């Protein structure tokens, strides 16, 4: 089995997308666009995030590409790249507890009955999976 090393992954993904009916909006063509967008995000291909470069490359490859679709795909590309770089939850700072163990906080936060809650938890609760029912009774809702 051969190992293939791709150079210029974003350009490679761009050509795969552009060579397969990019304006059809067929699910497979959209998937090829998503692969291109993912490669731009993953390999931090900054030049593709420049609107004029993106537009020039699209029109150079496919001169009859609709101007409205250039804008649509550009907006989708920037949206997907931004989505790729967003972290799933707020950053948590690590701290050392009174017992010398490292943990990410002294509070447990979550959702209960459709409302956010926050409650202070002990080391024991933290390292055993969360607040007990007794502790949750002291929760502050906001």
Order of alpha helices (4+ residues) and beta strands (2+ residues): alpha-alpha-alpha-alpha-beta-beta-beta-beta-alpha-alpha-beta
